Amino acid sequence: MPPPKDSLVLECFTFGNYPVGNDPVPKPRAECKFCRKKYAPNTTRQKQHILNECKLVPQSVKMRHSEAFSLAAVEEAVDNPGSNNVGPGVCARPASATPSASSTTGSESSRASGEPTRRSASMVRFVDQLGVTEKKTLDEALARAMYASGTPLSTFENPYWKAFFAALRPSYKLPSRTPLAKTLLDREFEKCVSSNKAKIENAQFLGIMTDSFTNIRQESVIDIVVTTPSPVLYKQIFRRTERETGEFVGDEILKVMNEIGPDKFWIFVTDNASNMQVAWEKVTEEFGHVTAIGCAAHCWNLLFKDLVEAMSVVDKYIKHSRNIVRKIKKSSNTLAVFSEKQTEKHGNKGISLKLPGKTRWAGAAILLNSLLQNKSVLQETVISEQLVDVIDAKVRRTVLDSKFWDRIKCIYDLLSPLHAAISLIESNRALLSDVYYLHKKINECVNSNIAKLRLSSSEKKEVKDILADRKGYTIAPIHMAAYLLDPRFKGEGLEDKEIADAVECISKLARHMGLDEGKVIASLAKYRTGVGFFATQSVWDSALQLHPAVWWSGVCATEPLAAVATCLLTMPPSAAEVERRWSDHGFIHNKSRNRLLNTRVTKLTTVRATLVAEKSKGKNVDPLPVAELEEYFKQYGSQYLGQAGGHGGGGGDVGETETGDGEAEEESDEESEDEDEHTDWELESDSGSGSNSEQELEEREPERRTVAPQRQPHSPVVNRTSNQDQPRSTQSQTPTPTAASTSGSQPLRRTRGATAAAVVATDSGSRQKRRKKK
């Protein structure tokens, strides 16, 4: 008798010839190893005996053949709904799932009639089946999850993923990369495009913004985003031989506006590059009701750069700080010691040392913050016995100099409000009206903190000129009009000329909307004076609970001014949303996926942006009330310095590098030596003891420094040039403030017998020897 192929039968039965009854001739039989029961050669019958009849089967056999025993338990549960012999994890079928017809008494009659037996019918009901509709639904759900998370399309071709899904749902066959990259992606892309078009059609007021970047293959890509006010990635343009001139960008913007309907657009936002300003002129000449403005975040980044370059002492100490961070990160040994001491002091809540990006000038505030938070850790690192011959003597002296830390804190207090404004205006909670308020706060903070620095009169004058110059570039009449109509501000602090410009802007918008200008301006007067409809206190109380645009379109919908106010308070203040699409693009089209076709990248980016936006609908995007804005600026520095002096909690991994779009250029050794001296300026509080006079500071000031030429202020018709402005970086660093208390510096601890005094004395002796040699 040939042995059966079933592994369970082979393991549980002995095969041979045995006597049967009175027949002297032995017959081939299979004997159960456990209960010694014999069967005629029939693999199915033998297997059934082991699974359902034999009570002596060892547990080890059941474990090795668990799948077969689970299947048998399910069959028993289906055939006998009232039975309690259902194994763990097996769900009994409802009574309706059992066969309704009575079973036959003999298998022969069933087979003769061609009808399935009760057991075979039960098996059909048990088998995991997948219909066409369900398969399509599962494929689309899987594809949607992959597109939203940026998962590579070939992920599930891995055999381990296939094994997992086979165990999870045997009847479901995973789609291959081909349908994920073609049919499924096309289907999801069409759904997202339809959703975005419906969102645009339903919106009453639209804004448009654009910016360009370079992808992983060094191809230039232009993104065009439409705001409804929710942002929608409308179009991606991959330039080939065309140059990115202002004419080219302007033509592409006009194409999009004409496709959607130009009457719905009210604002055009870009950076301040010269080609974009040409595009501004082209768009505003074609559609006079559209206002072109510069991205507020970009303008303030340029303001940050101008201020740092105008104040030589600030520029110098930022270079000092950058040099310290580089020296710590440059050596793996030094970084290891720093990380060890940071872990001892802060555990896993330490903040890494950070370097600013090349064109993200506001990143200098992040640099100074990371130094201040790691002050005590850096001081212990530079006096460590392990690094006596590794740490540069200049770096050691700087880190141990208490005046250096006082000055770094002073500079941080000067620059952090500007960084706070950039962080806020790039968020989804910012409105067009916030630009005027935040710029006013920047001026106040800079003027109040600049007094702590001993600047020359020419430097002070240059700082004032820069603030006035950048205001003309950042603030346009449309910002003033939005600031006037925002119930949080009501135009507080606007000068007479600014109010006149705001009213003129409101009249222009009302005229294009076909509204009665006289009624609109009369409604504005009532709004400002609190009479008529606006005389009720409950109206103003509701403004504290609602988004300003919702307040105008809901509570004040009957006022002639409502349409203009709603329009202005739904316009974007910056082009930060375009840069977020850069991040999506870079996340999808990375080095390991650089073979993706551009058309496929566009689809993946659009789908990801749309799906993520759908899941973000419930997030709070209401702007901050005035009281919270004031507190935000007041507490920004102290909250952000939650770990200064060695206390508080933070985020980030120890030793983690966060450099944005790259580190700045390395300074030469000669420049570093020159930067080592700290005696060229003093804090205001030190002016009584050896401080330099303004005249001496002026004499020491470099002759190359001149006041920046005055630029033309904002105007509805663009007539500006900006050769100095540089294109923005492709990445952003937005810090997350941490709430914790600020404390002073902590005393240094001994590190393996080495003391700060001994190390400084050694450095001093070495410095004297070098001077003698010179």
Secondary structure, DSSP 8 states (H G I E B T S, - for coil): ----S-HHHHHHEEEEEEEETTEEEEEEEEEETTT--EE-S-HHHHHHIIIII-S---HHHHHHTHHHHHHHHHHHHHH-TT-----TT-----GGGS-SS---S-HHHHHHHT---HHHHHHHHHS----HHHHHHHHHHHHHHHHHHT--TTGGGSHHHHHHHHHH-TT-----HHHHHTHHHHHHHHHHHHHHHHHHHH-SSEEEEEEEEE-TTS-EEEEEEEESSSEEEEEEEE-SS----HHHHHHHHHHHHHHH-GGGEEEEEE---HHHHHHHHHHHHH-TT-EEEE-HHHHHHHHHHHHHHH-HHHHHHHHHHHHHHHHHHH-HHHHHHHHHHHHHHHGGG--------SS-TTHHHHHHHHHHHTHHHHHHHHT-GGGTTTS-HHHHHHHT-HHHHHHHHHHHHHHHHHHHHHHHHTSTT--HHHHHHHHHHHHHHHHHHHTTB---HHHHHHHHHHHHHHHHHH--HHHHHHHHH-TTTTTTT--HHHHHHHHHHHHHHHHHTT--HHHHHHHHHHHHHT-GGGG-HHHHHHHTTS-HHHIIIIITTTSTTHHHHHHHTTS-S-SHHHHHHHHHHHHHS-GGGTTS-HHHHHHHHHHHHHHHHHHTTTS------HHHHHHHHHHHHHHHTTTTTS-S---S-TT----TT-------HHHHHHHT--TT--BGGGTTTT---HHHHHHHS-TT-----------SS-----SS-----S--------------------BTTB-HHHHHHHHHHHHHHHHHH-
